[in-house]
C-alpha cells in the first residue's frame, strides 16, 4: 500500500518534490534576528532594572548600599537607553528626596547629617537646582546656632555683662574668651 503525496502551489498546479527542492526557502537575515533578540533582551533588562529601582526607592536605598541602590539602577538603565524618561525622573526624585532630608536635618540642628544628605544629592545631580541654596542655608543655620551658643556661654560666664568689671575680677571676660575659643575649635 503506497502513500500518495500531492504538492500544491498557490498557482493551482501540482508542485513536484524536485521543484520544491530546487526552490530554496526564503533567506532569513540572521543579523536582523540577532538585533531583535538583543532589543527584546535589552527591553527586559531595562524593565527589570526599573522595577528593582522602584523597590529601592520605597525602601530608601537611594544611593546606598553601593551595590544595591536606586541611583545605580537608574544609571544602568540610562546606559542602555540614554533617553529613558522614567530613569531620568527617578534620578530627579532621589535628588529632591535628599534635599528634603537635608532641610529636615537643618531644622533639627543635625548639621553633619544635613551635610551628608547634601553631598549625596550632589552625587546624583552635581549642579541640581537648589543645591547651592541648601548649602548656604545649612551654613547660615550652623552659624546662628554657634552664635546663640556663644552668646549663652558668655551670658553664663558674665562675659556678656554690660557693666564695667575690674581687670583682676573673675568676671573680666577671660572665661568668655575661652568659651569662644572652644566653640570655634581653637
C-alpha positions in Angstrom: 0.0 0.0 0.0 1.5 3.2 -1.1 1.0 6.7 0.2 0.4 9.3 -2.4 1.7 12.8 -1.6 0.4 15.7 -3.6 2.1 19.0 -3.6 0.1 22.1 -4.4 1.2 25.6 -5.0 -0.7 28.8 -4.9 -0.8 28.8 -8.7 -3.2 25.9 -8.6 -0.9 23.4 -10.2 0.8 20.4 -8.6 4.3 21.0 -7.5 6.8 18.1 -7.6 9.3 17.3 -4.9 12.1 18.2 -7.4 10.6 21.7 -7.8 10.4 22.2 -4.1 14.0 21.1 -3.6 15.1 23.5 -6.4 13.3 26.4 -4.8 15.1 27.2 -1.6 13.3 28.7 1.4 13.4 32.4 1.8 16.7 33.7 3.2 16.5 34.9 6.8 18.7 37.8 7.8 20.5 36.4 10.9 21.7 39.8 11.9 18.2 41.2 11.9 17.1 38.4 14.1 20.0 38.9 16.4 19.2 42.6 16.7 15.6 41.8 17.5 16.6 39.4 20.2 19.1 41.9 21.6 16.4 44.6 21.6 14.0 42.3 23.4 16.7 41.3 25.9 17.6 44.9 26.4 13.9 45.9 27.0 13.5 43.1 29.5 16.7 44.2 31.3 15.5 47.8 31.4 12.2 46.8 32.8 13.8 44.6 35.4 16.1 47.4 36.5 13.3 49.9 36.7 11.2 47.6 38.9 14.2 47.0 41.2 14.9 50.7 41.3 11.3 51.4 42.3 11.6 48.9 45.1 14.9 50.5 46.2 13.2 53.9 46.3 10.4 52.6 48.5 13.0 51.0 50.8 15.0 54.3 50.9 18.0 52.6 49.2 18.7 55.8 47.3 22.5 55.7 46.9 23.5 53.2 49.5 24.4 50.4 49.8 26.9 50.8 47.0 26.0 47.6 45.1 22.2 47.7 45.6 20.5 51.1 45.2 18.1 53.0 43.1 20.7 55.5 41.8 22.9 52.8 40.4 20.0 51.0 38.7 18.6 54.2 37.1 22.2 54.9 35.8 22.3 51.4 34.4 19.0 52.0 32.6 20.3 55.2 31.1 23.5 53.4 29.9 21.2 51.0 28.0 18.6 53.6 27.0 20.0 57.1 27.3 16.7 58.9 26.9 14.7 56.7 29.3 12.3 59.2 30.9 11.4 57.1 33.9 15.1 56.7 34.8 15.7 60.4 34.5 12.7 61.2 36.7 13.9 58.6 39.2 17.2 60.4 39.5 15.4 63.7 39.9 13.2 62.1 42.7 16.3 60.8 44.5 17.9 64.3 44.3 14.7 66.0 45.6 14.4 63.4 48.5 18.0 64.2 49.6 17.2 67.9 49.6 14.2 67.3 51.7 16.2 65.1 54.1 18.8 67.8 54.4 16.3 70.5 55.1 14.8 68.4 57.9 18.2 67.8 59.4 19.0 71.5 59.2 15.8 72.3 61.1 16.7 69.7 63.7 20.2 71.2 64.0 21.7 67.9 62.8 24.3 69.7 60.7 26.6 66.7 59.9 23.7 64.7 58.7 22.4 67.6 56.6 25.9 67.9 55.0 25.9 64.2 54.2 22.4 64.4 52.6 23.6 67.4 50.5 26.7 65.5 49.5 24.6 62.6 48.4 22.3 64.9 46.4 25.4 66.3 44.7 26.4 62.8 43.6 23.1 62.4 41.9 22.9 65.9 40.3 26.1 67.9 40.9 24.5 71.1 39.5 21.0 70.4 40.7 18.6 73.2 41.3 18.6 74.4 44.9 21.7 72.6 45.9 23.8 75.7 46.5 20.9 77.4 48.3 20.6 74.4 50.6 24.3 74.5 51.4 24.1 78.2 52.2 21.0 77.5 54.4 23.0 74.9 56.2 25.9 77.2 56.9 23.6 80.0 58.0 21.8 77.8 60.4 25.0 76.4 61.7 26.4 79.9 62.3 23.2 81.0 64.0 23.4 78.1 66.4 27.0 78.7 67.1 26.4 82.4 67.8 23.5 81.6 70.1 25.6 79.1 72.0 28.4 81.6 72.2 26.0 84.3 73.5 24.5 81.9 76.0 28.0 80.9 77.2 29.1 84.5 77.5 26.0 85.3 79.5 26.6 82.4 81.8 30.2 83.4 82.4 29.4 87.0 82.8 31.2 88.0 79.6 28.0 89.5 78.2 27.6 91.8 81.2 27.5 95.4 80.0 28.7 96.7 83.4 32.4 97.5 83.7 34.4 95.0 85.6 37.8 95.1 87.2 40.6 93.5 85.3 41.5 91.3 88.2 38.0 90.1 89.0 36.6 86.7 87.9 34.1 88.4 85.6 36.7 90.1 83.5 35.6 88.2 80.3 38.5 85.8 80.1 36.3 82.8 80.6 34.0 84.1 77.8 37.1 84.3 75.5 37.9 80.7 76.4 34.3 79.7 75.6 34.7 81.4 72.2 37.9 79.5 71.5 36.2 76.2 72.4 33.3 76.9 70.2 35.5 77.9 67.3 37.7 74.9 67.8 40.9 76.9 68.6 
